[in-house]
Amino acid sequence: MELYHQAYTFAVTILTGALLAILFDFYRAMRTLVRPRPAVDAAADLFYWLVATAVTIVALLMCNWLELRFYVFLGLVSGAVSYFRFFSRYAIFLFIRLLRYAGYLAAGVRRFAWSFLVRPICFGLRMLLLPLRTLRRILAFVWRWLMHWFRPKDIPRA
């Protein structure tokens, strides 16, 4: 393998390591805001590692046909370490802010949908069913009136 190809693979592995660290910080920010239960936390950890494995395999497959050399591991570790050293604090702050704003936006969309979609549909259905409810009340009144006047004589009144 030529030197420029090894340098290209090393650069790709550095970027892959940094990308995995960014994904991990996003996961940490989500976990900070959501506070999942231990079983959900363990499942999310497993999901992160499956995604990290898939990203690493795809990156290595695209740049060097999955040849594992020492400099590949060195690139992954150095990319992650340098990201954690210089950018992690700012990225977590940014991710937490973005996730909070996304939560506010989702709550606003939910309130909008409830106010302008669900409530008018429910009101319309109630208005459509109003004649049936009125008819049911009238029939119940007539039934009670008939039972009052045409009750058999041997049944005492309650």
PEKALIN-V628894 format. One record per backbone hydrogen bond with DSSP energy under -0.5 kcal/mol. NH is the residue of the N-H (numbers start at 1). CO is the residue of the C=O. E is the energy in kcal/mol with one decimal. If there is no record, write none. Layout:
# PEKALIN-V628894
nh: [NH;NH]
co: [CO;CO]
e: [E;E]
This chain:
# PEKALIN-V628894
nh: [6;7;8;9;10;11;12;13;14;15;16;17;18;19;20;21;22;23;24;25;26;27;28;29;30;31;32;33;34;35;41;42;43;44;45;46;47;48;49;50;51;52;53;54;55;56;57;58;59;60;61;62;63;64;65;66;67;68;69;72;73;74;75;76;77;78;79;80;81;82;83;84;85;86;87;88;91;92;93;94;95;96;97;98;99;100;101;102;103;104;105;106;107;108;109;110;111;112;113;114;115;116;117;118;119;121;122;123;124;125;126;127;128;129;130;131;133;134;135;136;137;138;139;140;141;142;143;144;145;146;147;148;149;150;155;156]
co: [2;3;4;5;6;7;8;9;10;11;12;13;14;15;16;17;18;19;20;21;22;23;24;25;26;27;28;29;30;31;37;38;39;40;41;42;43;44;45;46;47;48;49;50;51;52;53;54;55;56;57;58;59;60;61;60;64;66;67;69;69;70;71;72;73;74;75;76;77;78;79;80;81;82;83;83;87;88;89;90;91;92;93;94;95;96;97;98;99;100;101;102;103;104;105;106;107;108;109;110;111;112;113;113;114;117;118;119;120;121;122;123;124;125;126;127;129;130;131;132;133;134;135;136;137;138;139;140;141;142;143;144;145;146;152;154]
e: [-1.8;-2.5;-2.2;-2.3;-2.5;-2.4;-2.4;-2.3;-2.0;-2.3;-2.4;-2.5;-2.1;-2.5;-2.6;-1.9;-2.3;-2.5;-2.1;-2.4;-2.3;-2.3;-2.5;-2.5;-2.4;-2.5;-2.0;-1.9;-2.8;-1.8;-2.7;-2.4;-2.0;-2.4;-2.3;-2.3;-2.3;-2.6;-2.3;-2.1;-2.5;-3.0;-2.2;-2.3;-2.7;-2.3;-2.6;-2.5;-2.4;-2.7;-2.5;-2.1;-1.6;-2.5;-0.8;-1.6;-1.1;-0.7;-0.8;-0.8;-1.3;-2.4;-2.2;-2.3;-2.5;-2.6;-2.4;-2.0;-2.9;-2.4;-1.8;-2.7;-2.3;-2.1;-2.8;-1.4;-2.3;-2.6;-1.7;-2.4;-3.1;-2.6;-2.1;-2.7;-2.7;-2.2;-2.6;-2.3;-2.1;-2.5;-2.6;-2.5;-2.4;-2.3;-2.5;-2.4;-2.5;-2.6;-2.9;-2.4;-2.7;-3.0;-1.8;-2.1;-2.4;-1.6;-2.6;-2.5;-2.6;-2.4;-2.3;-2.3;-2.1;-2.1;-0.8;-0.5;-2.3;-2.6;-2.6;-2.4;-2.1;-2.4;-2.7;-2.3;-2.3;-2.6;-2.6;-2.3;-2.3;-2.8;-2.5;-1.8;-2.0;-2.7;-1.1;-0.6]
